[in-house]
């Protein structure tokens, strides 16, 4: 299979140029901040944060993190949780990020907040929403969210927000939801979204071959969906590292996930209850470089099982671009 340039797979933070130039001193390309573990949903597949590391950030703590990352030339920020719209200072933090000239300000949300809040966030500077849509009907949506009565609000919000800014939906696939996946993809497309991200839940973690029946005209509209379906047709799972892949996580050089007082290899590692690299502070880029150079991802069960396809490709490309022998 021919290599796909990173900028063609749909994840706007990834590019061949980034891959060729990333280092511990290059601009920080992406940072994700978990503002709180609090959420108004109880999704059965969500692992949340490790109990011993949970922390609800104060505004001052979150602002310190934004400024620390911005001082490193941060280009793209993502605010998540928990459910970030449950965090009362979200609009103010977005405004701070915009004032620091961060190019992309993204919010990951379950889409259940009032539309007026999302409009307020857009006015403050958000230009990317990632909204969960794990089902195409109300009853199954309730099952996947562990709550009731939100489906129509979420659907209406997705449709409205998609008209205002870049909006993707994330479809987490479990054994129970797999039979509905095809219909959920079509339903998401009908809402006018910018792209569709399908991902197998960590508890399921199988190649999503059922997507082979997705209509070509729908696939051609959405680059991330196209990438994931192409991988599935080639027997490549959304999650997992093969023996032939890089054994280092090179993307950690200019990418960071933060929760509480700590920074982690990535958001997946955090969600899967992994240990942080260390406490967040002025020297966190050096700490990350040391981790990248010394941590064998092939021997780490979290990385080995859960690393996402796009990151696996990035790390493979980094190794090849820089002619690294592992």
Phi and psi restraints in degrees (value plus and minus 20) as a CYANA .aco file:
   2 UNK   PHI     -87.1   -47.1
   2 UNK   PSI     125.2   165.2
   3 UNK   PHI     -89.7   -49.7
   3 UNK   PSI     114.7   154.7
   4 UNK   PHI    -112.8   -72.8
   4 UNK   PSI     106.1   146.1
   5 UNK   PHI     -74.3   -34.3
   5 UNK   PSI     120.5   160.5
   6 UNK   PHI     -79.7   -39.7
   6 UNK   PSI     -54.2   -14.2
   7 UNK   PHI     -92.1   -52.1
   7 UNK   PSI     -27.6    12.4
   8 UNK   PHI    -117.2   -77.2
   8 UNK   PSI     -21.5    18.5
   9 UNK   PHI    -115.0   -75.0
   9 UNK   PSI     -24.5    15.5
  10 UNK   PHI      85.0   125.0
  10 UNK   PSI     -35.1     4.9
  11 UNK   PHI    -110.3   -70.3
  11 UNK   PSI      87.9   127.9
  12 UNK   PHI     -86.5   -46.5
  12 UNK   PSI     -36.3     3.7
  13 UNK   PHI    -100.0   -60.0
  13 UNK   PSI     -32.2     7.8
  14 UNK   PHI    -123.1   -83.1
  14 UNK   PSI     116.3   156.3
  15 UNK   PHI    -178.5  -138.5
  15 UNK   PSI     138.3   178.3
  16 UNK   PHI     -82.3   -42.3
  16 UNK   PSI     -57.8   -17.8
  17 UNK   PHI     -81.3   -41.3
  17 UNK   PSI     -65.5   -25.5
  18 UNK   PHI     -78.5   -38.5
  18 UNK   PSI     -67.3   -27.3
  19 UNK   PHI     -80.2   -40.2
  19 UNK   PSI     -57.7   -17.7
  20 UNK   PHI     -95.8   -55.8
  20 UNK   PSI     -43.7    -3.7
  21 UNK   PHI    -134.3   -94.3
  21 UNK   PSI     -22.5    17.5
  22 UNK   PHI     -88.0   -48.0
  22 UNK   PSI     118.8   158.8
  23 UNK   PHI    -177.7  -137.7
  23 UNK   PSI     159.9   199.9
  24 UNK   PHI     -93.9   -53.9
  24 UNK   PSI     -27.8    12.2
  25 UNK   PHI    -137.6   -97.6
  25 UNK   PSI     -22.6    17.4
  26 UNK   PHI     -95.7   -55.7
  26 UNK   PSI     145.2   185.2
  27 UNK   PHI     -75.0   -35.0
  27 UNK   PSI     121.1   161.1
  28 UNK   PHI     -90.1   -50.1
  28 UNK   PSI      96.8   136.8
  29 UNK   PHI    -101.8   -61.8
  29 UNK   PSI     -53.2   -13.2
  30 UNK   PHI    -169.8  -129.8
  30 UNK   PSI     118.3   158.3
  31 UNK   PHI    -158.4  -118.4
  31 UNK   PSI     115.1   155.1
  32 UNK   PHI    -139.1   -99.1
  32 UNK   PSI     111.9   151.9
  33 UNK   PHI    -137.0   -97.0
  33 UNK   PSI     103.1   143.1
  34 UNK   PHI    -107.2   -67.2
  34 UNK   PSI      89.6   129.6
  35 UNK   PHI     -97.3   -57.3
  35 UNK   PSI     -53.2   -13.2
  36 UNK   PHI    -186.3  -146.3
  36 UNK   PSI     134.3   174.3
  37 UNK   PHI    -106.9   -66.9
  37 UNK   PSI     -25.8    14.2
  38 UNK   PHI     -86.9   -46.9
  38 UNK   PSI     119.9   159.9
  39 UNK   PHI    -174.3  -134.3
  39 UNK   PSI     126.0   166.0
  40 UNK   PHI    -109.8   -69.8
  40 UNK   PSI     -18.9    21.1
  41 UNK   PHI    -130.5   -90.5
  41 UNK   PSI     147.5   187.5
  42 UNK   PHI    -157.9  -117.9
  42 UNK   PSI      40.0    80.0
  43 UNK   PHI     -81.0   -41.0
  43 UNK   PSI     110.3   150.3
  44 UNK   PHI     -84.4   -44.4
  44 UNK   PSI     -43.8    -3.8
  45 UNK   PHI    -110.4   -70.4
  45 UNK   PSI     -30.0    10.0
  46 UNK   PHI    -100.0   -60.0
  46 UNK   PSI     106.3   146.3
  47 UNK   PHI    -110.4   -70.4
  47 UNK   PSI     -41.0    -1.0
  48 UNK   PHI      47.9    87.9
  48 UNK   PSI    -186.9  -146.9
  49 UNK   PHI    -111.0   -71.0
  49 UNK   PSI     137.8   177.8
  50 UNK   PHI     -80.4   -40.4
  50 UNK   PSI     112.7   152.7
  51 UNK   PHI     -74.8   -34.8
  51 UNK   PSI     -54.8   -14.8
  52 UNK   PHI     -97.1   -57.1
  52 UNK   PSI     -28.8    11.2
  53 UNK   PHI    -139.4   -99.4
  53 UNK   PSI     -15.8    24.2
  54 UNK   PHI     -85.0   -45.0
  54 UNK   PSI     122.2   162.2
  55 UNK   PHI    -180.7  -140.7
  55 UNK   PSI     113.2   153.2
  56 UNK   PHI    -110.4   -70.4
  56 UNK   PSI      91.7   131.7
  57 UNK   PHI     -89.2   -49.2
  57 UNK   PSI     120.3   160.3
  58 UNK   PHI     -97.2   -57.2
  58 UNK   PSI     146.6   186.6
  59 UNK   PHI     -80.8   -40.8
  59 UNK   PSI     -63.1   -23.1
  60 UNK   PHI     -82.0   -42.0
  60 UNK   PSI     -59.2   -19.2
  61 UNK   PHI     -86.4   -46.4
  61 UNK   PSI     -63.5   -23.5
  62 UNK   PHI     -85.8   -45.8
  62 UNK   PSI     -59.9   -19.9
  63 UNK   PHI     -83.9   -43.9
  63 UNK   PSI     -58.9   -18.9
  64 UNK   PHI     -79.2   -39.2
  64 UNK   PSI     -62.9   -22.9
  65 UNK   PHI     -85.8   -45.8
  65 UNK   PSI     -66.1   -26.1
  66 UNK   PHI     -77.6   -37.6
  66 UNK   PSI     -65.8   -25.8
  67 UNK   PHI     -87.3   -47.3
  67 UNK   PSI     -58.1   -18.1
  68 UNK   PHI     -83.2   -43.2
  68 UNK   PSI     -63.9   -23.9
  69 UNK   PHI     -90.2   -50.2
  69 UNK   PSI     -59.5   -19.5
  70 UNK   PHI     -82.6   -42.6
  70 UNK   PSI     -54.0   -14.0
  71 UNK   PHI     -83.5   -43.5
  71 UNK   PSI     -39.3     0.7
  72 UNK   PHI    -114.4   -74.4
  72 UNK   PSI      -5.4    34.6
  73 UNK   PHI      57.1    97.1
  73 UNK   PSI      11.1    51.1
  74 UNK   PHI     -74.6   -34.6
  74 UNK   PSI     110.6   150.6
  75 UNK   PHI    -119.4   -79.4
  75 UNK   PSI     -61.5   -21.5
  76 UNK   PHI    -151.3  -111.3
  76 UNK   PSI     110.3   150.3
  77 UNK   PHI    -143.1  -103.1
  77 UNK   PSI     124.7   164.7
  78 UNK   PHI    -147.2  -107.2
  78 UNK   PSI     110.4   150.4
  79 UNK   PHI    -127.5   -87.5
  79 UNK   PSI     104.8   144.8
  80 UNK   PHI    -162.7  -122.7
  80 UNK   PSI    -191.0  -151.0
  81 UNK   PHI    -170.1  -130.1
  81 UNK   PSI    -162.7  -122.7
  82 UNK   PHI      18.1    58.1
  82 UNK   PSI    -178.4  -138.4
  83 UNK   PHI    -133.0   -93.0
  83 UNK   PSI      88.2   128.2
  84 UNK   PHI     -82.9   -42.9
  84 UNK   PSI     -44.8    -4.8
  85 UNK   PHI     -92.6   -52.6
  85 UNK   PSI     -29.2    10.8
  86 UNK   PHI    -103.7   -63.7
  86 UNK   PSI     -29.3    10.7
  87 UNK   PHI    -111.1   -71.1
  87 UNK   PSI      97.6   137.6
  88 UNK   PHI     -88.9   -48.9
  88 UNK   PSI     -38.3     1.7
  89 UNK   PHI    -122.5   -82.5
  89 UNK   PSI       0.7    40.7
  90 UNK   PHI     -80.7   -40.7
  90 UNK   PSI     -66.3   -26.3
  91 UNK   PHI     -81.6   -41.6
  91 UNK   PSI     -60.7   -20.7
  92 UNK   PHI     -85.2   -45.2
  92 UNK   PSI     -58.0   -18.0
  93 UNK   PHI     -88.8   -48.8
  93 UNK   PSI     -59.0   -19.0
  94 UNK   PHI     -80.3   -40.3
  94 UNK   PSI     -64.3   -24.3
  95 UNK   PHI     -81.0   -41.0
  95 UNK   PSI     -58.8   -18.8
  96 UNK   PHI     -82.9   -42.9
  96 UNK   PSI     -66.4   -26.4
  97 UNK   PHI     -79.1   -39.1
  97 UNK   PSI     -61.0   -21.0
  98 UNK   PHI     -85.1   -45.1
  98 UNK   PSI     -59.2   -19.2
  99 UNK   PHI     -86.2   -46.2
  99 UNK   PSI     -42.1    -2.1
 100 UNK   PHI    -110.5   -70.5
 100 UNK   PSI      -8.3    31.7
 101 UNK   PHI      42.3    82.3
 101 UNK   PSI      13.1    53.1
 102 UNK   PHI     -95.0   -55.0
 102 UNK   PSI     105.5   145.5
 103 UNK   PHI     -86.0   -46.0
 103 UNK   PSI     -70.6   -30.6
 104 UNK   PHI    -135.2   -95.2
 104 UNK   PSI     106.4   146.4
 105 UNK   PHI    -140.0  -100.0
 105 UNK   PSI      90.3   130.3
 106 UNK   PHI    -132.6   -92.6
 106 UNK   PSI     129.3   169.3
 107 UNK   PHI    -149.0  -109.0
 107 UNK   PSI     107.7   147.7
 108 UNK   PHI    -116.4   -76.4
 108 UNK   PSI     104.9   144.9
 109 UNK   PHI    -164.8  -124.8
 109 UNK   PSI     137.5   177.5
 110 UNK   PHI    -104.3   -64.3
 110 UNK   PSI     -23.2    16.8
 111 UNK   PHI      59.3    99.3
 111 UNK   PSI      -8.1    31.9
 112 UNK   PHI    -114.4   -74.4
 112 UNK   PSI     -25.7    14.3
 113 UNK   PHI     -93.2   -53.2
 113 UNK   PSI     143.8   183.8
 114 UNK   PHI     -79.3   -39.3
 114 UNK   PSI     123.1   163.1
 115 UNK   PHI     -76.6   -36.6
 115 UNK   PSI     -54.0   -14.0
 116 UNK   PHI     -78.9   -38.9
 116 UNK   PSI     -53.4   -13.4
 117 UNK   PHI     -88.7   -48.7
 117 UNK   PSI     -63.9   -23.9
 118 UNK   PHI     -83.2   -43.2
 118 UNK   PSI     -58.1   -18.1
 119 UNK   PHI     -84.5   -44.5
 119 UNK   PSI     -59.0   -19.0
 120 UNK   PHI     -83.4   -43.4
 120 UNK   PSI     -60.5   -20.5
 121 UNK   PHI     -86.3   -46.3
 121 UNK   PSI     -58.5   -18.5
 122 UNK   PHI     -83.4   -43.4
 122 UNK   PSI     -63.3   -23.3
 123 UNK   PHI     -82.2   -42.2
 123 UNK   PSI     -52.9   -12.9
 124 UNK   PHI     -98.1   -58.1
 124 UNK   PSI     -40.8    -0.8
 125 UNK   PHI     122.5   162.5
 125 UNK   PSI     -26.9    13.1
 126 UNK   PHI     -87.3   -47.3
 126 UNK   PSI     110.2   150.2
 127 UNK   PHI    -149.2  -109.2
 127 UNK   PSI       1.6    41.6
 128 UNK   PHI    -179.2  -139.2
 128 UNK   PSI     102.8   142.8
 129 UNK   PHI    -138.3   -98.3
 129 UNK   PSI     115.0   155.0
 130 UNK   PHI    -133.7   -93.7
 130 UNK   PSI      95.5   135.5
 131 UNK   PHI    -137.8   -97.8
 131 UNK   PSI     113.3   153.3
 132 UNK   PHI     -94.1   -54.1
 132 UNK   PSI     113.2   153.2
 133 UNK   PHI    -165.6  -125.6
 133 UNK   PSI      68.8   108.8
 134 UNK   PHI    -114.6   -74.6
 134 UNK   PSI     -16.7    23.3
 135 UNK   PHI    -175.7  -135.7
 135 UNK   PSI     143.4   183.4
 136 UNK   PHI    -133.1   -93.1
 136 UNK   PSI     -10.6    29.4
 137 UNK   PHI    -164.9  -124.9
 137 UNK   PSI     138.9   178.9
 138 UNK   PHI     -83.3   -43.3
 138 UNK   PSI     -66.4   -26.4
 139 UNK   PHI     -84.0   -44.0
 139 UNK   PSI     -62.0   -22.0
 140 UNK   PHI     -96.4   -56.4
 140 UNK   PSI     -48.8    -8.8
 141 UNK   PHI     -81.7   -41.7
 141 UNK   PSI     -61.0   -21.0
 142 UNK   PHI     -80.1   -40.1
 142 UNK   PSI     -59.9   -19.9
 143 UNK   PHI     -86.6   -46.6
 143 UNK   PSI     -62.2   -22.2
 144 UNK   PHI     -93.7   -53.7
 144 UNK   PSI     -45.6    -5.6
 145 UNK   PHI    -116.7   -76.7
 145 UNK   PSI     -31.1     8.9
 146 UNK   PHI      47.1    87.1
 146 UNK   PSI       5.0    45.0
 147 UNK   PHI    -168.9  -128.9
 147 UNK   PSI    -196.9  -156.9
 148 UNK   PHI    -156.2  -116.2
 148 UNK   PSI     133.8   173.8
 149 UNK   PHI      63.1   103.1
 149 UNK   PSI      -8.1    31.9
 150 UNK   PHI    -126.6   -86.6
 150 UNK   PSI     -31.5     8.5
 151 UNK   PHI     -77.0   -37.0
 151 UNK   PSI     -70.6   -30.6
 152 UNK   PHI     -82.2   -42.2
 152 UNK   PSI     -58.6   -18.6
 153 UNK   PHI     -82.4   -42.4
 153 UNK   PSI     -64.5   -24.5
 154 UNK   PHI     -82.8   -42.8
 154 UNK   PSI     -67.2   -27.2
 155 UNK   PHI     -81.7   -41.7
 155 UNK   PSI     -65.3   -25.3
 156 UNK   PHI     -83.8   -43.8
 156 UNK   PSI     -58.5   -18.5
 157 UNK   PHI     -85.4   -45.4
 157 UNK   PSI     -65.3   -25.3
 158 UNK   PHI     -77.7   -37.7
 158 UNK   PSI     -66.6   -26.6
 159 UNK   PHI     -81.3   -41.3
 159 UNK   PSI     -63.0   -23.0
 160 UNK   PHI     -92.2   -52.2
 160 UNK   PSI     -64.8   -24.8
 161 UNK   PHI     -87.1   -47.1
 161 UNK   PSI     -54.9   -14.9
 162 UNK   PHI     -80.8   -40.8
 162 UNK   PSI     -44.5    -4.5
 163 UNK   PHI    -100.6   -60.6
 163 UNK   PSI     -34.2     5.8
 164 UNK   PHI    -124.2   -84.2
 164 UNK   PSI     -51.3   -11.3
 165 UNK   PHI    -182.1  -142.1
 165 UNK   PSI     154.5   194.5
 166 UNK   PHI     -79.4   -39.4
 166 UNK   PSI     103.5   143.5
 167 UNK   PHI    -159.3  -119.3
 167 UNK   PSI     104.4   144.4
 168 UNK   PHI    -135.8   -95.8
 168 UNK   PSI     136.9   176.9
 169 UNK   PHI    -133.4   -93.4
 169 UNK   PSI     124.0   164.0
 170 UNK   PHI    -128.1   -88.1
 170 UNK   PSI     105.0   145.0
 171 UNK   PHI    -131.9   -91.9
 171 UNK   PSI      87.9   127.9
 172 UNK   PHI    -106.5   -66.5
 172 UNK   PSI     109.2   149.2
 173 UNK   PHI    -126.2   -86.2
 173 UNK   PSI     105.8   145.8
 174 UNK   PHI    -137.5   -97.5
 174 UNK   PSI     155.6   195.6
 175 UNK   PHI     -78.4   -38.4
 175 UNK   PSI     -58.6   -18.6
 176 UNK   PHI     -91.2   -51.2
 176 UNK   PSI     -57.7   -17.7
 177 UNK   PHI    -108.6   -68.6
 177 UNK   PSI     -31.8     8.2
 178 UNK   PHI     -73.5   -33.5
 178 UNK   PSI     -64.5   -24.5
 179 UNK   PHI     -81.1   -41.1
 179 UNK   PSI     -43.4    -3.4
 180 UNK   PHI    -113.8   -73.8
 180 UNK   PSI     -23.0    17.0
 181 UNK   PHI     -76.6   -36.6
 181 UNK   PSI     -65.7   -25.7
 182 UNK   PHI     -78.7   -38.7
 182 UNK   PSI     -65.3   -25.3
 183 UNK   PHI     -87.6   -47.6
 183 UNK   PSI     -56.1   -16.1
 184 UNK   PHI     -86.6   -46.6
 184 UNK   PSI     -59.6   -19.6
 185 UNK   PHI     -81.1   -41.1
 185 UNK   PSI     -67.2   -27.2
 186 UNK   PHI     -83.1   -43.1
 186 UNK   PSI     -60.0   -20.0
 187 UNK   PHI     -85.3   -45.3
 187 UNK   PSI     -63.0   -23.0
 188 UNK   PHI     -80.2   -40.2
 188 UNK   PSI     -63.1   -23.1
 189 UNK   PHI     -80.3   -40.3
 189 UNK   PSI     -57.5   -17.5
 190 UNK   PHI     -86.5   -46.5
 190 UNK   PSI     -36.0     4.0
 191 UNK   PHI    -107.0   -67.0
 191 UNK   PSI     -22.2    17.8
 192 UNK   PHI      64.1   104.1
 192 UNK   PSI       3.7    43.7
 193 UNK   PHI     -91.5   -51.5
 193 UNK   PSI     139.1   179.1
 194 UNK   PHI     -95.3   -55.3
 194 UNK   PSI     -54.2   -14.2
 195 UNK   PHI    -182.4  -142.4
 195 UNK   PSI     148.3   188.3
 196 UNK   PHI    -151.5  -111.5
 196 UNK   PSI     102.3   142.3
 197 UNK   PHI    -128.7   -88.7
 197 UNK   PSI      92.9   132.9
 198 UNK   PHI    -119.9   -79.9
 198 UNK   PSI     118.9   158.9
 199 UNK   PHI    -168.7  -128.7
 199 UNK   PSI     112.7   152.7
 200 UNK   PHI     -93.3   -53.3
 200 UNK   PSI     116.9   156.9
 201 UNK   PHI     -81.0   -41.0
 201 UNK   PSI     129.8   169.8
 202 UNK   PHI     -77.6   -37.6
 202 UNK   PSI     -52.9   -12.9
 203 UNK   PHI     -93.9   -53.9
 203 UNK   PSI     -40.2    -0.2
 204 UNK   PHI    -119.8   -79.8
 204 UNK   PSI     -82.1   -42.1
 205 UNK   PHI      32.9    72.9
 205 UNK   PSI      37.4    77.4
 206 UNK   PHI    -151.2  -111.2
 206 UNK   PSI     140.0   180.0
 207 UNK   PHI     -83.2   -43.2
 207 UNK   PSI     110.6   150.6
 208 UNK   PHI    -110.0   -70.0
 208 UNK   PSI      43.1    83.1
 209 UNK   PHI     -86.3   -46.3
 209 UNK   PSI     -39.0     1.0
 210 UNK   PHI     -80.3   -40.3
 210 UNK   PSI     -42.5    -2.5
 211 UNK   PHI     -92.0   -52.0
 211 UNK   PSI     -24.2    15.8
 212 UNK   PHI     -80.0   -40.0
 212 UNK   PSI     -40.1    -0.1
 213 UNK   PHI    -109.1   -69.1
 213 UNK   PSI     -20.2    19.8
 214 UNK   PHI     -83.5   -43.5
 214 UNK   PSI     114.1   154.1
 215 UNK   PHI     -79.4   -39.4
 215 UNK   PSI     117.2   157.2
 216 UNK   PHI     -79.3   -39.3
 216 UNK   PSI     -61.0   -21.0
 217 UNK   PHI     -84.8   -44.8
 217 UNK   PSI     -49.7    -9.7
 218 UNK   PHI     -93.3   -53.3
 218 UNK   PSI     -64.9   -24.9
 219 UNK   PHI     -81.2   -41.2
 219 UNK   PSI     -61.7   -21.7
 220 UNK   PHI     -85.6   -45.6
 220 UNK   PSI     -40.0     0.0
 221 UNK   PHI     -98.8   -58.8
 221 UNK   PSI     -42.4    -2.4
 222 UNK   PHI    -148.4  -108.4
 222 UNK   PSI      91.3   131.3
 223 UNK   PHI     -88.2   -48.2
 223 UNK   PSI     -59.8   -19.8
 224 UNK   PHI     -86.6   -46.6
 224 UNK   PSI     -64.0   -24.0
 225 UNK   PHI     -79.9   -39.9
 225 UNK   PSI     -63.2   -23.2
 226 UNK   PHI     -78.4   -38.4
 226 UNK   PSI     -65.6   -25.6
 227 UNK   PHI     -80.6   -40.6
 227 UNK   PSI     -66.6   -26.6
 228 UNK   PHI     -87.3   -47.3
 228 UNK   PSI     -59.8   -19.8
 229 UNK   PHI     -88.6   -48.6
 229 UNK   PSI     -60.8   -20.8
 230 UNK   PHI     -79.7   -39.7
 230 UNK   PSI     -62.8   -22.8
 231 UNK   PHI     -82.3   -42.3
 231 UNK   PSI     -64.7   -24.7
 232 UNK   PHI     -80.3   -40.3
 232 UNK   PSI     -60.5   -20.5
 233 UNK   PHI     -86.6   -46.6
 233 UNK   PSI     -41.9    -1.9
 234 UNK   PHI    -118.3   -78.3
 234 UNK   PSI      -5.9    34.1
 235 UNK   PHI      54.9    94.9
 235 UNK   PSI      -0.5    39.5
 236 UNK   PHI    -119.6   -79.6
 236 UNK   PSI     104.4   144.4
 237 UNK   PHI     -96.7   -56.7
 237 UNK   PSI     137.0   177.0
 238 UNK   PHI     -83.9   -43.9
 238 UNK   PSI     -52.5   -12.5
 239 UNK   PHI    -134.9   -94.9
 239 UNK   PSI     124.5   164.5
 240 UNK   PHI      97.4   137.4
 240 UNK   PSI     127.4   167.4
 241 UNK   PHI    -128.1   -88.1
 241 UNK   PSI     111.8   151.8
 242 UNK   PHI    -108.8   -68.8
 242 UNK   PSI     142.7   182.7
 243 UNK   PHI     -79.2   -39.2
 243 UNK   PSI     -50.5   -10.5
 244 UNK   PHI    -101.1   -61.1
 244 UNK   PSI     -26.7    13.3
 245 UNK   PHI    -104.4   -64.4
 245 UNK   PSI     146.7   186.7
 246 UNK   PHI     -79.8   -39.8
 246 UNK   PSI     125.9   165.9
 247 UNK   PHI    -122.2   -82.2
 247 UNK   PSI      -2.7    37.3
 248 UNK   PHI    -147.8  -107.8
 248 UNK   PSI     128.7   168.7
 249 UNK   PHI    -120.7   -80.7
 249 UNK   PSI      60.2   100.2
 250 UNK   PHI     -85.2   -45.2
 250 UNK   PSI     -44.3    -4.3
 251 UNK   PHI     -85.7   -45.7
 251 UNK   PSI     -38.6     1.4
 252 UNK   PHI     -85.7   -45.7
 252 UNK   PSI     -32.4     7.6
 253 UNK   PHI     -86.3   -46.3
 253 UNK   PSI     -56.9   -16.9
 254 UNK   PHI    -152.0  -112.0
 254 UNK   PSI      11.7    51.7
 255 UNK   PHI    -162.9  -122.9
 255 UNK   PSI     122.4   162.4
 256 UNK   PHI    -169.7  -129.7
 256 UNK   PSI     123.5   163.5
 257 UNK   PHI    -138.0   -98.0
 257 UNK   PSI     111.1   151.1
 258 UNK   PHI    -144.2  -104.2
 258 UNK   PSI     114.3   154.3
 259 UNK   PHI    -162.0  -122.0
 259 UNK   PSI     110.4   150.4
 260 UNK   PHI      40.6    80.6
 260 UNK   PSI    -148.4  -108.4
 261 UNK   PHI    -114.5   -74.5
 261 UNK   PSI     -14.4    25.6
 262 UNK   PHI    -143.5  -103.5
 262 UNK   PSI     135.8   175.8
 263 UNK   PHI    -136.4   -96.4
 263 UNK   PSI     124.5   164.5
 264 UNK   PHI    -140.3  -100.3
 264 UNK   PSI     140.7   180.7
 265 UNK   PHI     -74.3   -34.3
 265 UNK   PSI     -63.1   -23.1
 266 UNK   PHI    -184.9  -144.9
 266 UNK   PSI     153.3   193.3
 267 UNK   PHI     -89.8   -49.8
 267 UNK   PSI     -52.2   -12.2
 268 UNK   PHI     -84.6   -44.6
 268 UNK   PSI     -63.4   -23.4
 269 UNK   PHI     -81.0   -41.0
 269 UNK   PSI     -60.5   -20.5
 270 UNK   PHI     -82.8   -42.8
 270 UNK   PSI     -68.1   -28.1
 271 UNK   PHI     -82.7   -42.7
 271 UNK   PSI     -51.3   -11.3
 272 UNK   PHI    -109.5   -69.5
 272 UNK   PSI      -1.6    38.4
 273 UNK   PHI      52.8    92.8
 273 UNK   PSI       2.5    42.5
 274 UNK   PHI     -93.8   -53.8
 274 UNK   PSI     145.0   185.0
 275 UNK   PHI     -94.7   -54.7
 275 UNK   PSI     124.6   164.6
 276 UNK   PHI     -89.6   -49.6
 276 UNK   PSI     139.5   179.5
 277 UNK   PHI     -89.3   -49.3
 277 UNK   PSI     -58.7   -18.7
 278 UNK   PHI     154.4   194.4
 278 UNK   PSI    -195.8  -155.8
 279 UNK   PHI     -95.0   -55.0
 279 UNK   PSI     123.4   163.4
 280 UNK   PHI     -95.2   -55.2
 280 UNK   PSI     110.9   150.9
 281 UNK   PHI    -185.8  -145.8
 281 UNK   PSI    -195.4  -155.4
 282 UNK   PHI     -77.7   -37.7
 282 UNK   PSI     -45.6    -5.6
 283 UNK   PHI    -119.8   -79.8
 283 UNK   PSI       0.8    40.8
 284 UNK   PHI     -85.5   -45.5
 284 UNK   PSI     -48.6    -8.6
 285 UNK   PHI     -86.7   -46.7
 285 UNK   PSI     -58.5   -18.5
 286 UNK   PHI     -86.4   -46.4
 286 UNK   PSI     -61.1   -21.1
 287 UNK   PHI     -79.4   -39.4
 287 UNK   PSI     -60.3   -20.3
 288 UNK   PHI     -89.0   -49.0
 288 UNK   PSI     -60.8   -20.8
 289 UNK   PHI     -80.4   -40.4
 289 UNK   PSI     -63.4   -23.4
 290 UNK   PHI     -82.1   -42.1
 290 UNK   PSI     -61.5   -21.5
 291 UNK   PHI     -83.4   -43.4
 291 UNK   PSI     -66.6   -26.6
 292 UNK   PHI     -78.0   -38.0
 292 UNK   PSI     -64.9   -24.9
 293 UNK   PHI     -95.2   -55.2
 293 UNK   PSI     -40.7    -0.7
 294 UNK   PHI    -134.7   -94.7
 294 UNK   PSI     -27.3    12.7
 295 UNK   PHI    -120.9   -80.9
 295 UNK   PSI      99.0   139.0
 296 UNK   PHI    -108.7   -68.7
 296 UNK   PSI      86.7   126.7
 297 UNK   PHI     -89.8   -49.8
 297 UNK   PSI     -43.6    -3.6
 298 UNK   PHI     -87.3   -47.3
 298 UNK   PSI     -44.2    -4.2
 299 UNK   PHI    -120.2   -80.2
 299 UNK   PSI     -20.8    19.2
 300 UNK   PHI    -119.2   -79.2
 300 UNK   PSI      96.3   136.3
 301 UNK   PHI     -82.1   -42.1
 301 UNK   PSI     -49.7    -9.7
 302 UNK   PHI     -88.2   -48.2
 302 UNK   PSI     -70.4   -30.4
 303 UNK   PHI     -82.3   -42.3
 303 UNK   PSI     -67.8   -27.8
 304 UNK   PHI     -77.7   -37.7
 304 UNK   PSI     -59.6   -19.6
 305 UNK   PHI    -110.1   -70.1
 305 UNK   PSI     -49.8    -9.8
 306 UNK   PHI    -138.7   -98.7
 306 UNK   PSI     -29.2    10.8
 307 UNK   PHI     -77.4   -37.4
 307 UNK   PSI     114.4   154.4
 308 UNK   PHI     -96.1   -56.1
 308 UNK   PSI     130.1   170.1
 309 UNK   PHI     -73.2   -33.2
 309 UNK   PSI     -63.0   -23.0
 310 UNK   PHI     -86.9   -46.9
 310 UNK   PSI     -53.4   -13.4
 311 UNK   PHI     -96.6   -56.6
 311 UNK   PSI     -57.2   -17.2
 312 UNK   PHI     -77.6   -37.6
 312 UNK   PSI     -65.4   -25.4
 313 UNK   PHI     -84.3   -44.3
 313 UNK   PSI     -64.3   -24.3
 314 UNK   PHI     -76.2   -36.2
 314 UNK   PSI     -68.2   -28.2
 315 UNK   PHI     -86.7   -46.7
 315 UNK   PSI     -54.9   -14.9
 316 UNK   PHI     -86.1   -46.1
 316 UNK   PSI     -63.4   -23.4
 317 UNK   PHI     -86.8   -46.8
 317 UNK   PSI     -60.5   -20.5
 318 UNK   PHI     -78.9   -38.9
 318 UNK   PSI     -66.2   -26.2
 319 UNK   PHI     -78.0   -38.0
 319 UNK   PSI     -63.4   -23.4
 320 UNK   PHI     -94.2   -54.2
 320 UNK   PSI     -62.9   -22.9
 321 UNK   PHI     -79.3   -39.3
 321 UNK   PSI     -59.8   -19.8
 322 UNK   PHI    -115.7   -75.7
 322 UNK   PSI     -15.6    24.4
 323 UNK   PHI      30.7    70.7
 323 UNK   PSI      32.1    72.1
 324 UNK   PHI    -112.2   -72.2
 324 UNK   PSI     113.8   153.8
 325 UNK   PHI    -122.1   -82.1
 325 UNK   PSI      99.5   139.5
